Amino acid sequence: TIMPVEHVLFMKLREMSGDEWKTLHDHAMNLKTQVPGVIEVHFGPTFTTARANGYTHGFRVLLQDRASLEGYGPHASHQTFVGVLNAFRIDPPVCLDWDV
């Protein structure tokens, strides 16, 4: 049975200006229309900082299946997003993937 896949990251990002956030967020949202197999994309800052252990942002992508996840990583649009994202990273993210 082919099952959708959740791809979730918890990140520690530095503070950024409104324009910087818009640029980063736009790159994230573009993944839905530019990467085959991406169904949903959600990205934002936490509002529960007291229990976030220093993590500032969450990122979630729902993909059609594991094959879509395999194609997602090396896709040019994803690599562009990662390049923009890395300018704001404080530490490497925690990344989890699971079947839905």
Z-matrix of the N, CA and C atoms (Angstrom, degrees):
N
C 1 1.444
C 2 1.530 1 109.68
N 3 1.316 2 116.34 1 129.77
C 4 1.458 3 121.23 2 176.62
C 5 1.520 4 107.88 3 -84.85
N 6 1.328 5 115.35 4 127.15
C 7 1.462 6 120.92 5 -176.76
C 8 1.522 7 110.32 6 -122.16
N 9 1.345 8 117.31 7 146.08
C 10 1.461 9 119.68 8 172.74
C 11 1.528 10 110.65 9 -61.64
N 12 1.310 11 115.46 10 159.97
C 13 1.464 12 122.62 11 -177.73
C 14 1.531 13 109.29 12 -126.20
N 15 1.329 14 115.61 13 134.29
C 16 1.468 15 122.03 14 170.83
C 17 1.518 16 108.05 15 -93.20
N 18 1.314 17 116.71 16 132.38
C 19 1.468 18 124.24 17 175.76
C 20 1.531 19 105.62 18 -121.88
N 21 1.331 20 117.16 19 111.88
C 22 1.461 21 121.63 20 -172.24
C 23 1.521 22 110.52 21 -127.35
N 24 1.325 23 115.31 22 135.06
C 25 1.463 24 121.53 23 176.14
C 26 1.523 25 109.40 24 -124.69
N 27 1.322 26 115.13 25 142.00
C 28 1.451 27 122.83 26 170.19
C 29 1.521 28 105.69 27 -114.50
N 30 1.337 29 116.57 28 127.29
C 31 1.458 30 120.65 29 -169.90
C 32 1.514 31 112.38 30 -128.55
N 33 1.322 32 114.21 31 151.99
C 34 1.461 33 122.38 32 170.68
C 35 1.521 34 106.37 33 -109.91
N 36 1.332 35 115.37 34 107.73
C 37 1.463 36 121.37 35 -178.24
C 38 1.522 37 109.86 36 -115.40
N 39 1.313 38 115.81 37 148.06
C 40 1.464 39 120.42 38 177.62
C 41 1.532 40 109.34 39 -73.15
N 42 1.319 41 115.34 40 164.04
C 43 1.457 42 119.25 41 175.60
C 44 1.522 43 108.88 42 -63.16
N 45 1.324 44 115.77 43 147.78
C 46 1.457 45 120.21 44 -179.57
C 47 1.516 46 109.74 45 -141.98
N 48 1.316 47 115.09 46 159.79
C 49 1.459 48 120.29 47 177.91
C 50 1.523 49 109.62 48 -73.36
N 51 1.308 50 116.30 49 167.29
C 52 1.458 51 120.51 50 176.58
C 53 1.517 52 112.46 51 -59.42
N 54 1.325 53 116.60 52 -39.58
C 55 1.467 54 120.37 53 178.89
C 56 1.520 55 111.27 54 -67.68
N 57 1.333 56 116.45 55 -39.58
C 58 1.468 57 119.29 56 177.74
C 59 1.529 58 110.31 57 -63.47
N 60 1.334 59 117.27 58 -43.67
C 61 1.462 60 120.71 59 178.65
C 62 1.520 61 110.60 60 -61.90
N 63 1.330 62 117.46 61 -43.44
C 64 1.467 63 120.55 62 -179.59
C 65 1.529 64 110.25 63 -60.06
N 66 1.326 65 116.65 64 -44.39
C 67 1.468 66 120.22 65 179.10
C 68 1.522 67 110.79 66 -60.87
N 69 1.328 68 116.52 67 -48.26
C 70 1.467 69 120.99 68 -179.21
C 71 1.524 70 110.64 69 -63.04
N 72 1.319 71 116.69 70 -46.83
C 73 1.465 72 121.50 71 -179.07
C 74 1.530 73 111.00 72 -62.85
N 75 1.324 74 116.88 73 -41.88
C 76 1.472 75 120.42 74 178.34
C 77 1.528 76 111.23 75 -60.28
N 78 1.334 77 117.00 76 -42.49
C 79 1.470 78 119.86 77 177.79
C 80 1.535 79 110.22 78 -61.21
N 81 1.325 80 116.53 79 -40.52
C 82 1.464 81 120.16 80 179.08
C 83 1.525 82 110.67 81 -64.41
N 84 1.315 83 117.25 82 -46.77
C 85 1.468 84 120.77 83 -176.82
C 86 1.524 85 112.01 84 -67.18
N 87 1.333 86 117.07 85 -29.22
C 88 1.462 87 120.72 86 178.47
C 89 1.521 88 112.71 87 -64.49
N 90 1.333 89 117.05 88 -20.97
C 91 1.469 90 119.81 89 -179.55
C 92 1.528 91 111.25 90 -59.36
N 93 1.318 92 117.11 91 -31.99
C 94 1.470 93 120.69 92 -177.69
C 95 1.523 94 111.72 93 -62.96
N 96 1.306 95 117.01 94 -37.56
C 97 1.465 96 119.61 95 -177.54
C 98 1.523 97 113.04 96 -95.99
N 99 1.320 98 117.53 97 -14.26
C 100 1.459 99 119.85 98 -173.58
C 101 1.523 100 114.94 99 -105.91
N 102 1.341 101 117.35 100 -18.91
C 103 1.467 102 119.75 101 -176.61
C 104 1.527 103 109.35 102 -112.40
N 105 1.323 104 117.87 103 121.23
C 106 1.463 105 120.26 104 178.92
C 107 1.528 106 111.87 105 -58.30
N 108 1.321 107 115.89 106 137.73
C 109 1.454 108 121.39 107 176.31
C 110 1.512 109 115.18 108 91.38
N 111 1.336 110 118.01 109 -8.87
C 112 1.464 111 120.86 110 178.18
C 113 1.519 112 108.85 111 -81.07
N 114 1.329 113 115.93 112 124.40
C 115 1.470 114 122.41 113 -178.47
C 116 1.521 115 111.32 114 -98.45
N 117 1.327 116 116.51 115 -45.86
C 118 1.469 117 121.97 116 -178.45
C 119 1.523 118 109.55 117 -140.72
N 120 1.341 119 115.37 118 150.49
C 121 1.459 120 122.15 119 173.09
C 122 1.526 121 107.42 120 -136.41
N 123 1.329 122 116.32 121 131.70
C 124 1.470 123 122.75 122 175.53
C 125 1.518 124 107.55 123 -134.02
N 126 1.332 125 116.16 124 137.30
C 127 1.463 126 120.70 125 -176.52
C 128 1.517 127 108.70 126 -153.75
N 129 1.327 128 116.81 127 128.87
C 130 1.450 129 117.88 128 177.93
C 131 1.511 130 112.88 129 -174.14
N 132 1.342 131 114.96 130 169.65
C 133 1.462 132 120.82 131 177.86
C 134 1.523 133 110.88 132 -80.18
N 135 1.316 134 115.84 133 151.70
C 136 1.456 135 120.19 134 175.84
C 137 1.525 136 109.74 135 -76.75
N 138 1.303 137 115.67 136 150.42
C 139 1.465 138 119.73 137 172.31
C 140 1.526 139 110.29 138 -109.52
N 141 1.333 140 117.43 139 3.56
C 142 1.466 141 122.16 140 178.46
C 143 1.524 142 109.42 141 -113.87
N 144 1.316 143 115.96 142 63.49
C 145 1.464 144 120.15 143 -174.39
C 146 1.521 145 113.20 144 -64.97
N 147 1.313 146 118.81 145 -27.06
C 148 1.460 147 121.36 146 -177.31
C 149 1.526 148 112.40 147 -63.03
N 150 1.321 149 117.46 148 -27.15
C 151 1.468 150 119.51 149 -178.63
C 152 1.530 151 113.05 150 -116.46
N 153 1.330 152 116.69 151 15.48
C 154 1.462 153 121.00 152 -175.44
C 155 1.525 154 114.03 153 -91.12
N 156 1.327 155 118.04 154 -2.28
C 157 1.465 156 121.98 155 178.52
C 158 1.528 157 112.76 156 52.64
N 159 1.320 158 116.32 157 36.36
C 160 1.458 159 120.75 158 177.72
C 161 1.515 160 114.55 159 89.33
N 162 1.329 161 117.95 160 -10.66
C 163 1.460 162 120.23 161 177.49
C 164 1.520 163 108.37 162 -75.92
N 165 1.309 164 115.72 163 135.15
C 166 1.462 165 120.98 164 -173.00
C 167 1.519 166 114.10 165 -108.59
N 168 1.331 167 117.38 166 -25.42
C 169 1.461 168 121.41 167 -173.56
C 170 1.532 169 111.21 168 -140.05
N 171 1.320 170 114.20 169 148.86
C 172 1.454 171 121.71 170 173.33
C 173 1.514 172 109.73 171 -118.12
N 174 1.326 173 115.95 172 147.67
C 175 1.465 174 122.75 173 -179.26
C 176 1.523 175 107.35 174 -138.25
N 177 1.321 176 116.46 175 127.01
C 178 1.465 177 120.80 176 -177.63
C 179 1.522 178 109.71 177 -132.71
N 180 1.320 179 115.74 178 130.91
C 181 1.463 180 122.13 179 175.05
C 182 1.524 181 107.86 180 -126.19
N 183 1.312 182 116.49 181 127.96
C 184 1.458 183 122.30 182 172.64
C 185 1.519 184 107.00 183 -99.93
N 186 1.335 185 115.70 184 124.07
C 187 1.465 186 121.55 185 -178.81
C 188 1.521 187 110.07 186 -116.02
N 189 1.321 188 116.19 187 157.91
C 190 1.464 189 121.61 188 -176.83
C 191 1.517 190 112.90 189 -60.95
N 192 1.346 191 117.02 190 -38.68
C 193 1.461 192 120.71 191 -174.49
C 194 1.533 193 109.68 192 -169.14
N 195 1.321 194 116.04 193 178.77
C 196 1.473 195 120.37 194 -179.30
C 197 1.531 196 111.80 195 -63.80
N 198 1.316 197 117.58 196 -34.49
C 199 1.466 198 120.18 197 177.84
C 200 1.527 199 110.22 198 -62.56
N 201 1.334 200 117.06 199 -37.55
C 202 1.467 201 120.72 200 177.18
C 203 1.522 202 110.53 201 -64.64
N 204 1.327 203 117.49 202 -38.49
C 205 1.464 204 121.37 203 177.59
C 206 1.527 205 110.10 204 -63.44
N 207 1.327 206 117.27 205 -40.53
C 208 1.466 207 120.81 206 179.17
C 209 1.525 208 111.16 207 -62.35
N 210 1.329 209 117.04 208 -37.20
C 211 1.459 210 120.43 209 179.01
C 212 1.519 211 113.70 210 -79.27
N 213 1.314 212 116.41 211 -23.03
C 214 1.465 213 122.61 212 -177.05
C 215 1.525 214 112.15 213 -65.19
N 216 1.328 215 117.02 214 -47.25
C 217 1.465 216 121.73 215 -175.66
C 218 1.522 217 114.11 216 -54.34
N 219 1.331 218 118.33 217 -53.68
C 220 1.462 219 119.34 218 -177.09
C 221 1.536 220 114.76 219 -83.32
N 222 1.329 221 117.99 220 -4.91
C 223 1.472 222 120.45 221 -177.17
C 224 1.534 223 110.30 222 -59.12
N 225 1.317 224 117.18 223 140.54
C 226 1.472 225 122.25 224 -176.31
C 227 1.527 226 112.31 225 -56.98
N 228 1.326 227 118.62 226 -40.44
C 229 1.470 228 120.79 227 -179.80
C 230 1.522 229 111.57 228 -66.16
N 231 1.332 230 116.45 229 -37.45
C 232 1.463 231 119.82 230 176.90
C 233 1.522 232 110.09 231 -67.80
N 234 1.320 233 117.61 232 -42.27
C 235 1.458 234 120.92 233 179.58
C 236 1.528 235 111.15 234 -63.63
N 237 1.328 236 117.82 235 -36.33
C 238 1.462 237 121.23 236 175.62
C 239 1.521 238 110.30 237 -63.95
N 240 1.340 239 116.84 238 -45.29
C 241 1.456 240 121.32 239 177.52
C 242 1.528 241 110.72 240 -59.11
N 243 1.316 242 116.98 241 -45.59
C 244 1.472 243 121.12 242 179.74
C 245 1.526 244 110.15 243 -60.37
N 246 1.320 245 117.38 244 -41.23
C 247 1.463 246 120.52 245 178.70
C 248 1.514 247 112.27 246 -61.25
N 249 1.327 248 117.21 247 -43.39
C 250 1.465 249 121.51 248 177.74
C 251 1.530 250 109.30 249 -67.23
N 252 1.328 251 116.68 250 -44.91
C 253 1.456 252 122.42 251 -178.82
C 254 1.530 253 111.97 252 -59.47
N 255 1.310 254 116.82 253 -41.54
C 256 1.466 255 121.01 254 -176.13
C 257 1.529 256 112.93 255 -60.70
N 258 1.330 257 117.25 256 -24.14
C 259 1.461 258 120.49 257 177.66
C 260 1.530 259 111.52 258 -67.41
N 261 1.320 260 117.63 259 -18.81
C 262 1.459 261 122.45 260 -176.01
C 263 1.533 262 113.16 261 -110.60
N 264 1.322 263 116.98 262 -8.50
C 265 1.472 264 120.22 263 -176.64
C 266 1.514 265 112.35 264 -70.32
N 267 1.330 266 116.10 265 138.15
C 268 1.460 267 122.12 266 172.62
C 269 1.522 268 108.91 267 -95.52
N 270 1.316 269 117.24 268 -42.05
C 271 1.464 270 124.44 269 -179.61
C 272 1.526 271 108.40 270 -138.18
N 273 1.327 272 117.79 271 163.40
C 274 1.466 273 119.91 272 174.19
C 275 1.531 274 110.03 273 -60.23
N 276 1.331 275 117.55 274 147.78
C 277 1.462 276 120.48 275 179.50
C 278 1.525 277 112.02 276 -77.35
N 279 1.321 278 115.33 277 162.97
C 280 1.459 279 122.28 278 166.07
C 281 1.522 280 104.71 279 -91.85
N 282 1.326 281 117.23 280 128.35
C 283 1.455 282 121.44 281 -176.76
C 284 1.533 283 109.76 282 -126.29
N 285 1.319 284 116.12 283 129.21
C 286 1.466 285 122.26 284 177.83
C 287 1.519 286 109.65 285 -129.81
N 288 1.321 287 116.10 286 143.18
C 289 1.460 288 122.88 287 175.91
C 290 1.519 289 108.40 288 -132.25
N 291 1.348 290 116.95 289 137.21
C 292 1.462 291 119.94 290 177.57
C 293 1.505 292 110.60 291 -151.43
N 294 1.323 293 114.65 292 157.24
C 295 1.470 294 121.71 293 175.49
C 296 1.517 295 108.95 294 -75.59
N 297 1.321 296 115.64 295 141.19
C 298 1.477 297 120.68 296 179.22
C 299 1.512 298 109.06 297 -92.49
